[in-house]
């Protein structure tokens, strides 16, 4: 699978149909909700209600299949395949990676619903009597269910599809690449433009509505701590401030701005979590976490497929189906961001990190905040906390924290966290939208990132003033239905593509090569000299030009005599040749030798030399990436033999997948 010749040149920083098309549609939809708010709200609400009523079964089945697919990929033989070339290494440490995906994916929701959702389920359960021990157990199971493996599986499958095709097969790192198994190179046409515009609209409106509602919590916290007036004027100022911080962050880039903010926020989250556990009923919370986890896992299958068909209730549409639709509508943004930061990780490592680690922290968080709040209401006569949750969700967290020692300090940490979570969501979404509007190009001018970051803030501010947040949130959630259909088809395409990759890996290992006649061994003195030499780049480059390139030309000439088309492509900047054997609609054969740098072993360095000098190896690269072996010092005949060996393995691979 190779990148199409129709893909956009790298020097182009915007994809005009996507950039201008999405900008115009955003203006039209925002204008409609601003000038006709009642009509827009009625139409979009009716649309969402119809979908929830008639397609609830599909949402439940789709999310269940996605979770099964992600778990299968992590446990199967495909788990060893890298999201990138075989030689790729992760761009970020595990800590930085986890901090960024957690901040973009769930962080702000935990601040908003960590106290509120368990209490609401406890006071208004879907079935049974409210305010009882059984209601408390069920409340935590439902909260775990909504914020656990299912949500992260939705993000993970989108990220897997994009990272696999983007980094493994050089397709654009945009949502259109998810359609490659379905429509092939037509992703570069109208269909691809349409899906990218769809992703931009979903991201802009999803983050803008979350930002619009989120400033209500910040405003409530500032009012609680400092008496700041709860008003639209104050909320507009907060949106401007958060957008300004997000713009600065996205302008400084992924490695500096977004990564550092995410790491800071994760540390603050852990600090707040530890303080709540230590200052609250510590032993009880540890016991409840173990029991909650067991209850969640034991009831997972039943809750996954429970549509309350025998006991109809509106609760399902207001909670579970709402969450599934919300996670699906956010998945293009969060999934693409996770893909952007996950290059070089194996699928197994990716699934473990994305599915289980953030889920674990989420469940600990919900236990600490949710169970403590329920315990306060049940056993410590704090019914006022439940009343606060039912009447004003944004203030629930601060009403909860006021019952702890150092409540002002805890509330201040919470406000800072909410602000940073919104900044990281806003700047990461601006980065994602910028890539979507640029055909997957991550190296774009600063003005483009600033434009999208500012637009998110402007949309949120305009809708807050005009009262159109609810309408656009509704249409964003309704968009989850068509996207879930595309996602299931794309997941099937991913499985097919992974089967091909796995076949290629097996062919490289298990192919029985033709016996070599007249094979002449390398003199042992030459082998030893090669092992203890540490050549410079210039030595390897000269070897490639003098030995490897003529060997490739000899193979290409012989292939031409046999009627097989091939070409030698030259990287003019690095002067590195690649032999490509063309197979029409089949996968082409690719062979390249390139210098790769390493540090010399410490025992080979001069004690007086303070700098560890690099040395270079002439390593073989196939389409899948570096193969990890060095051919420096080989003769021309030996290089030709290696090319033929690799080509024989490639032909065996084509035989396996035909």
Residue pairs with C-beta under 8 A, 6 or more apart in sequence:
1 165
1 169
1 180
1 497
1 500
1 587
2 169
2 170
2 587
2 588
2 623
3 169
3 170
3 171
4 185
4 187
4 188
6 185
6 188
7 171
7 172
7 188
7 439
8 15
8 172
8 188
8 439
10 441
12 438
12 439
12 441
13 438
13 441
13 444
13 445
13 448
14 437
14 438
14 439
14 444
14 448
15 193
15 196
15 437
15 438
15 439
17 193
17 197
18 193
18 196
18 197
18 200
18 436
18 437
18 439
19 437
19 438
21 193
21 197
22 196
22 197
22 200
22 201
22 204
22 436
22 437
23 455
25 197
25 201
26 200
26 201
26 204
26 205
26 455
26 459
29 201
29 205
29 472
29 475
30 459
30 462
30 463
30 468
30 472
32 40
33 40
33 41
33 463
33 466
33 468
33 471
33 472
34 462
34 463
34 466
34 468
37 466
37 467
37 468
37 471
40 468
40 471
41 468
41 470
41 471
41 474
44 471
44 472
44 474
44 475
44 478
45 471
45 474
47 474
47 475
47 478
48 474
48 475
48 477
48 478
49 317
51 325
51 478
51 481
52 317
52 321
52 322
52 325
53 317
55 481
56 307
56 316
56 317
56 321
57 307
58 481
58 484
59 321
59 324
59 325
59 328
59 480
59 481
59 484
60 304
60 305
60 307
60 320
60 321
60 324
62 324
62 328
62 484
62 487
62 488
63 150
63 153
63 154
63 304
63 324
63 327
63 328
64 304
64 305
65 488
65 491
66 150
66 153
66 154
66 157
66 487
66 488
66 491
67 149
67 150
67 153
67 304
69 153
69 157
69 491
69 495
70 153
70 156
70 157
70 160
70 351
70 355
71 153
71 351
71 355
73 79
73 160
73 347
73 351
73 498
74 347
74 348
74 350
74 351
74 352
74 355
75 348
77 502
78 347
78 498
78 501
78 502
79 346
79 347
79 348
79 351
80 346
80 347
80 348
80 505
81 164
81 168
81 346
81 347
81 498
81 501
81 502
81 505
82 88
82 168
82 344
82 345
82 346
82 347
82 625
83 160
83 163
83 164
83 167
83 168
83 339
83 342
83 343
83 344
83 345
83 346
83 347
83 350
84 163
84 167
84 168
84 343
84 344
84 625
85 167
85 168
85 621
85 624
85 625
85 626
86 624
86 625
86 626
86 627
86 628
87 596
87 619
87 621
87 625
87 626
87 627
87 628
88 167
88 343
88 344
88 625
89 344
90 97
90 342
90 343
90 344
90 345
91 341
91 343
91 344
92 100
92 259
92 341
94 353
95 263
96 259
96 262
96 263
97 341
97 342
97 345
97 353
98 266
98 353
98 357
98 358
99 259
99 262
99 263
99 265
99 266
100 258
100 259
100 262
100 337
100 341
100 424
100 428
101 155
101 334
101 337
101 338
101 341
101 353
101 354
101 358
102 262
102 266
102 358
102 361
103 261
103 262
103 265
103 266
103 420
103 421
103 424
103 425
103 428
104 262
104 333
104 334
104 337
104 338
104 424
104 425
104 428
104 429
105 152
105 155
105 334
105 338
105 358
106 147
106 151
106 152
106 358
106 362
107 265
107 269
107 417
107 421
107 424
107 425
108 210
108 214
108 418
108 421
108 422
108 425
109 147
110 147
110 269
110 362
110 365
110 366
111 217
111 397
111 414
111 417
111 418
111 421
112 214
112 217
112 393
112 394
112 397
113 147
113 393
114 365
114 366
114 369
114 370
114 397
115 369
115 370
115 373
115 389
115 396
115 397
115 400
116 389
116 393
116 396
116 397
117 143
117 146
117 366
117 370
118 139
118 140
118 143
118 366
118 369
118 370
118 371
118 373
118 374
119 139
119 370
119 373
119 374
119 377
119 385
119 386
119 389
119 396
120 389
120 390
121 135
121 138
121 139
121 142
121 143
122 130
122 131
122 135
122 136
122 139
122 374
122 377
122 386
123 130
123 131
123 135
123 386
123 389
123 390
124 130
124 315
125 135
125 138
125 139
126 142
126 308
126 313
126 315
126 316
126 319
127 311
127 313
128 134
128 135
128 138
129 135
131 377
131 378
133 378
136 371
136 374
136 378
137 291
137 295
139 370
139 374
140 288
140 292
140 295
140 296
140 366
140 367
140 370
140 371
140 374
141 292
141 295
141 296
141 299
141 303
142 303
142 319
143 366
143 370
144 292
144 293
144 295
144 296
144 363
144 366
145 296
145 299
145 300
145 303
145 320
146 319
146 320
146 323
147 362
147 363
147 366
148 296
148 359
148 362
148 363
149 300
149 355
149 356
149 359
150 304
150 324
150 327
151 323
151 327
152 354
152 355
152 358
152 359
153 355
154 324
154 327
154 328
154 331
154 335
155 327
155 330
155 331
155 334
155 335
155 338
155 354
156 335
156 338
156 350
156 351
156 354
156 355
157 331
157 335
157 487
157 491
157 494
158 178
158 331
158 332
158 334
158 335
158 336
158 338
158 339
158 487
159 334
159 335
159 336
159 338
159 339
159 342
159 350
159 354
160 339
160 347
160 350
160 351
160 494
161 177
161 178
161 335
161 490
161 491
161 493
161 494
162 173
162 174
162 175
162 177
162 178
162 335
162 336
162 339
163 173
163 338
163 339
163 342
163 343
163 350
164 347
164 494
164 497
164 498
165 171
165 177
165 178
165 180
165 494
165 497
166 172
166 173
166 177
166 339
166 440
167 173
167 343
167 344
168 501
168 624
169 180
169 497
171 177
171 180
171 187
171 440
172 187
172 439
172 440
173 336
173 339
173 340
173 435
173 440
173 442
174 192
174 196
174 199
174 336
174 435
174 436
174 439
174 440
175 195
175 196
175 198
175 199
175 332
175 336
175 436
176 187
176 188
176 191
176 192
176 193
176 195
176 196
177 187
177 440
178 195
178 486
178 487
178 490
178 493
179 187
179 191
179 192
179 195
179 486
179 490
180 187
180 493
181 489
181 490
181 492
181 493
181 494
181 496
181 497
182 489
182 490
182 493
183 191
186 192
195 486
196 436
196 437
198 332
198 479
198 483
199 332
199 333
199 336
199 436
200 433
200 436
200 437
201 479
202 329
202 330
202 332
202 333
202 476
202 479
202 483
203 332
203 333
203 429
203 432
203 433
203 436
204 429
204 433
204 452
204 455
204 456
204 459
205 459
205 472
205 473
205 475
205 476
206 329
206 330
206 333
206 429
206 473
206 476
207 333
207 425
207 426
207 429
207 456
207 460
208 456
208 457
208 459
208 460
208 463
208 472
209 460
209 463
209 469
209 472
209 473
209 476
210 422
210 425
211 239
211 242
211 243
211 422
211 425
211 426
211 456
211 457
211 460
212 239
212 460
212 461
212 463
212 464
212 469
213 469
213 473
214 418
214 422
215 235
215 238
215 239
215 242
215 422
215 460
215 464
216 235
216 394
217 394
217 395
217 397
217 418
218 238
218 415
218 418
218 419
218 422
219 228
219 230
219 231
219 234
219 235
219 238
219 394
220 230
220 392
220 394
220 395
220 398
221 395
221 397
221 398
221 411
221 414
221 415
221 418
222 228
222 234
222 415
223 229
223 230
224 395
224 398
224 399
224 402
224 411
225 398
225 408
225 411
225 412
225 415
228 234
232 464
232 465
235 464
236 461
236 464
236 465
239 457
239 460
239 461
239 464
240 457
240 461
242 419
242 422
242 423
242 426
242 457
243 426
243 453
243 454
243 456
243 457
243 458
243 460
245 419
245 423
246 422
246 423
246 424
246 426
246 427
246 430
246 453
246 456
246 457
247 427
247 430
247 449
247 450
247 453
247 454
247 457
248 257
249 257
249 258
249 261
249 423
249 424
249 427
250 257
250 258
250 426
250 427
250 428
250 430
250 431
250 434
250 449
250 450
250 452
250 453
251 257
251 446
251 449
251 450
251 453
254 340
254 341
254 431
257 427
258 424
258 427
258 428
258 431
261 420
261 423
261 424
261 427
262 424
264 420
265 417
265 420
265 421
265 424
268 413
268 416
268 417
268 420
269 365
269 417
271 413
272 410
272 413
272 414
272 417
273 364
273 365
273 368
275 404
275 406
275 410
276 368
276 369
276 372
276 404
276 410
277 285
277 368
279 404
279 405
279 406
280 368
280 372
280 404
281 372
281 375
284 371
284 375
285 367
285 368
285 371
285 372
288 367
288 371
289 363
289 364
289 367
289 371
292 363
292 367
292 371
293 363
296 363
307 316
308 315
308 316
322 477
324 480
325 477
325 478
325 480
325 481
326 477
326 480
328 480
328 483
328 484
328 487
329 476
329 477
329 479
329 480
329 483
331 483
331 487
332 483
333 428
333 429
333 432
333 433
336 432
336 435
336 436
337 428
337 429
337 431
337 432
338 354
340 431
340 432
340 435
340 442
342 350
342 354
345 353
347 498
369 397
369 400
372 400
373 385
373 389
373 400
376 382
376 385
376 400
376 403
377 383
377 385
377 386
382 403
384 399
385 396
385 399
385 400
385 403
388 395
388 396
388 399
389 396
389 399
397 414
398 411
398 414
401 407
401 410
401 411
401 414
402 411
404 410
426 453
426 456
426 457
427 453
429 452
429 456
430 449
430 452
430 453
430 456
431 449
433 452
434 444
434 448
434 449
434 452
435 441
435 442
435 444
437 448
437 452
438 444
438 448
460 469
462 468
463 469
463 472
499 657
500 587
500 657
501 624
503 653
503 656
503 657
504 587
504 624
504 653
505 624
506 656
507 649
507 650
507 652
507 653
507 656
508 622
508 627
508 649
508 653
511 648
511 649
511 652
511 653
513 645
513 648
513 649
514 648
516 641
519 641
520 637
522 634
522 635
522 638
526 633
529 633
530 632
530 633
533 633
534 600
534 604
534 613
534 615
535 543
535 615
535 616
535 632
536 615
536 616
537 595
537 597
537 616
539 616
539 632
540 595
540 616
540 617
540 618
540 632
541 575
541 595
543 618
543 632
543 633
544 575
544 576
544 577
544 593
544 594
544 595
544 618
545 575
547 634
547 635
547 636
547 639
548 577
548 593
548 618
548 631
548 639
549 568
549 577
550 636
551 636
551 639
551 640
551 643
552 568
552 577
552 579
552 591
552 643
553 568
554 636
554 640
555 566
555 579
555 640
555 643
555 644
555 647
556 566
556 567
556 568
556 579
559 565
559 566
559 581
560 566
564 581
564 582
565 581
565 582
566 579
566 580
566 581
566 582
567 579
567 580
567 582
568 577
568 578
568 579
568 580
569 577
569 578
569 580
570 576
570 577
570 578
571 577
571 578
574 594
576 592
576 593
576 594
576 595
577 592
577 593
578 590
578 591
578 592
579 589
579 590
579 591
579 592
579 643
580 588
580 589
580 590
580 591
581 588
581 589
581 647
581 650
582 588
583 589
583 654
586 654
587 623
587 650
587 653
587 654
588 623
589 623
589 646
589 647
589 650
590 621
590 622
590 623
591 620
591 621
591 622
591 643
591 646
591 647
592 620
592 621
592 622
593 618
593 619
593 620
593 621
593 631
593 639
594 618
594 619
594 621
595 616
595 617
595 618
595 619
596 616
596 617
596 619
596 626
597 614
597 615
597 616
598 614
598 615
598 616
598 617
599 612
599 614
599 615
600 612
600 613
600 614
600 615
602 612
605 612
605 613
617 630
617 632
618 630
618 631
618 632
619 626
619 627
619 628
619 629
619 630
619 631
620 626
620 627
620 629
620 631
620 642
620 646
621 627
622 646
631 638
631 639
631 642
634 642
